[in-house]
Amino acid sequence: MTATTADAAWVAEPERSPIATLRQECRAMARRRAALAAATSLIPIPGIDLATDLALMARLIDRINEHFGLTDAQIGRLSRQRQAVVYRLLAGAGGTLAARLTTPMLIGRIVRVVGLRLTTMQVARLVPITGQLVAAGIGYWSVNTVAMRHIEHCERIVGELQEQARET
């Protein structure tokens, strides 16, 4: 256990759980991808930022699943009983996890979640400089919001799996 100083007193740092570490890593990854989405919004070619945002979101969700051990390949290595539990939890999670098995469904879900904001981003780009900055902000927000929701869903599922493993 490590210790840090706070107001001249030694205070023990709490041990970090594996889920907290995964959350932190995935959030950092999401912020980097959101910054990339914002940067592509500055390119003055219509539609390129939207296509990039959707591709970034789809790839980011796959990477988050991989970090949390929720890809099809990772789930396939579990026992049949554990697989059934994981798929039941995935079906109950809703959001991007329920649609994660097919990319077209996932892209449709993402567009519904941030569609209005992405449309606003395209319109804002018509205003020179300021519009592109607004579009960059919306691009960052859109990718980051979808990723953070997905991280919360993954975190909840992994937490429930760990809880069930402790009970058995």
Backbone torsions as a table, in degrees:
resi	resn	phi	psi	omega
1	MET	NA	140.3	179.3
2	THR	-99.9	167.1	179.3
3	ALA	-136.9	148.2	175.4
4	THR	-128.5	160.7	177.2
5	THR	-93.5	140.6	176.2
6	ALA	-145.3	116.6	-178.1
7	ASP	53.4	46.2	175.9
8	ALA	63.7	15.2	178.1
9	ALA	-121.5	145.9	177.3
10	TRP	-82.4	127.2	179.4
11	VAL	-125.2	128.4	179.6
12	ALA	-71.6	134.6	175.4
13	GLU	-80.6	138.4	177.7
14	PRO	-69.6	148.0	176.5
15	GLU	-67.5	139.4	179.9
16	ARG	-85.5	133.6	177.4
17	SER	-79.3	155.9	177.6
18	PRO	-59.4	-35.7	179.6
19	ILE	-66.8	-39.8	178.6
20	ALA	-63.7	-38.4	178.2
21	THR	-65.9	-44.5	177.2
22	LEU	-60.2	-43.6	179.3
23	ARG	-58.3	-47.2	-178.1
24	GLN	-63.0	-44.8	179.3
25	GLU	-62.9	-43.9	-178.4
26	CYS	-68.8	-37.9	177.5
27	ARG	-65.5	-39.3	177.4
28	ALA	-64.1	-42.4	177.5
29	MET	-62.3	-41.7	179.8
30	ALA	-63.8	-41.6	179.4
31	ARG	-64.9	-38.0	177.5
32	ARG	-64.6	-44.1	180.0
33	ARG	-67.3	-36.6	178.0
34	ALA	-65.9	-37.7	177.1
35	ALA	-64.9	-37.7	176.5
36	LEU	-64.9	-40.2	177.1
37	ALA	-62.7	-40.8	178.1
38	ALA	-64.1	-40.6	179.8
39	ALA	-64.3	-39.7	179.5
40	THR	-70.1	-20.6	177.1
41	SER	-69.6	-17.9	179.7
42	LEU	-81.9	-12.6	177.4
43	ILE	-73.7	124.7	-172.6
44	PRO	-80.7	31.2	177.2
45	ILE	-104.4	117.7	-177.8
46	PRO	-59.7	135.7	175.4
47	GLY	89.6	-22.1	-177.4
48	ILE	-67.3	-36.2	-179.9
49	ASP	-69.4	-38.4	178.6
50	LEU	-64.2	-46.5	178.7
51	ALA	-62.7	-41.0	179.5
52	THR	-65.9	-42.7	179.5
53	ASP	-59.5	-46.2	-179.4
54	LEU	-64.3	-42.1	178.2
55	ALA	-65.5	-41.0	178.1
56	LEU	-62.5	-43.6	-178.8
57	MET	-64.6	-44.4	-179.3
58	ALA	-62.6	-45.2	-179.9
59	ARG	-67.8	-39.1	-179.7
60	LEU	-63.7	-41.5	179.0
61	ILE	-64.2	-39.5	176.0
62	ASP	-62.3	-41.8	-179.7
63	ARG	-67.2	-38.3	177.7
64	ILE	-64.5	-44.4	176.3
65	ASN	-56.4	-43.5	-179.5
66	GLU	-62.3	-43.9	178.9
67	HIS	-61.3	-39.3	-177.9
68	PHE	-86.7	-0.7	179.4
69	GLY	75.9	31.6	-175.5
70	LEU	-115.5	22.5	173.7
71	THR	-80.3	162.7	179.6
72	ASP	-60.3	-40.5	-179.8
73	ALA	-64.4	-42.2	-179.7
74	GLN	-67.6	-39.9	178.6
75	ILE	-67.9	-34.9	179.9
76	GLY	-62.8	-22.4	179.3
77	ARG	-83.2	-6.9	179.5
78	LEU	-80.6	164.1	174.7
79	SER	-65.9	160.0	-179.2
80	ARG	-57.3	-40.1	-179.3
81	GLN	-64.5	-44.8	179.3
82	ARG	-66.8	-37.0	177.2
83	GLN	-60.2	-44.3	179.6
84	ALA	-60.5	-41.7	179.1
85	VAL	-64.6	-45.1	-178.9
86	VAL	-61.4	-47.6	-178.6
87	TYR	-65.8	-34.0	175.8
88	ARG	-64.3	-43.2	179.0
89	LEU	-66.2	-39.8	178.6
90	LEU	-63.0	-42.9	-179.7
91	ALA	-64.8	-35.5	179.8
92	GLY	-79.3	-14.7	-175.9
93	ALA	-74.3	-32.2	-177.9
94	GLY	69.3	-162.5	176.9
95	GLY	59.7	-147.1	-175.5
96	THR	-73.4	-21.4	179.8
97	LEU	-69.8	-40.4	-179.1
98	ALA	-65.4	-31.0	-178.0
99	ALA	-97.2	7.0	-172.4
100	ARG	-71.9	-15.8	-174.9
101	LEU	-74.5	-24.8	178.2
102	THR	-129.0	127.7	-175.9
103	THR	-61.5	-42.9	179.1
104	PRO	-59.0	-39.9	177.6
105	MET	-65.4	-39.1	179.6
106	LEU	-63.3	-47.0	179.5
107	ILE	-62.7	-41.2	177.3
108	GLY	-60.6	-41.8	178.8
109	ARG	-63.6	-43.8	179.6
110	ILE	-62.1	-45.1	-179.4
111	VAL	-61.6	-40.2	178.2
112	ARG	-65.2	-38.2	-177.6
113	VAL	-67.7	-42.8	-174.0
114	VAL	-120.5	14.2	-175.1
115	GLY	-55.1	-49.0	-178.5
116	LEU	-62.6	-40.3	-179.3
117	ARG	-68.6	-37.1	177.6
118	LEU	-67.4	-37.0	176.1
119	THR	-65.2	-44.0	177.1
120	THR	-59.3	-38.9	179.6
121	MET	-61.5	-42.0	-180.0
122	GLN	-65.4	-40.1	179.2
123	VAL	-68.4	-41.1	-178.6
124	ALA	-61.7	-28.8	-178.3
125	ARG	-65.0	-18.3	-179.7
126	LEU	-70.2	-20.7	177.1
127	VAL	-87.9	121.2	-176.8
128	PRO	-58.8	144.1	176.9
129	ILE	56.7	-65.0	-178.7
130	THR	-61.0	-42.4	179.3
131	GLY	-62.5	-39.0	178.8
132	GLN	-68.9	-35.7	176.5
133	LEU	-66.3	-41.4	176.3
134	VAL	-62.8	-43.4	178.9
135	ALA	-61.5	-39.0	178.2
136	ALA	-64.1	-42.1	178.1
137	GLY	-63.7	-42.2	179.1
138	ILE	-67.1	-39.7	177.5
139	GLY	-60.7	-44.2	178.0
140	TYR	-62.3	-48.7	-177.8
141	TRP	-60.4	-43.7	-176.6
142	SER	-62.2	-51.0	-178.7
143	VAL	-64.4	-44.1	-178.4
144	ASN	-63.8	-42.1	-178.7
145	THR	-63.8	-47.7	179.4
146	VAL	-61.3	-44.0	-179.0
147	ALA	-64.0	-43.6	-178.4
148	MET	-65.6	-38.3	176.0
149	ARG	-62.8	-42.8	-178.9
150	HIS	-65.8	-40.3	177.8
151	ILE	-61.3	-42.5	178.1
152	GLU	-61.1	-42.9	178.5
153	HIS	-62.7	-46.4	180.0
154	CYS	-62.0	-42.6	-179.7
155	GLU	-60.9	-43.1	180.0
156	ARG	-64.2	-42.0	-179.3
157	ILE	-66.6	-45.0	179.8
158	VAL	-65.3	-38.2	176.7
159	GLY	-61.9	-43.2	178.1
160	GLU	-65.7	-37.5	177.1
161	LEU	-64.1	-42.1	178.6
162	GLN	-65.2	-39.6	178.9
163	GLU	-63.1	-43.6	178.3
164	GLN	-66.3	-34.9	178.3
165	ALA	-66.4	-35.8	178.0
166	ARG	-68.3	-33.0	-178.3
167	GLU	-72.9	-26.6	-177.9
168	THR	-92.7	NA	NA
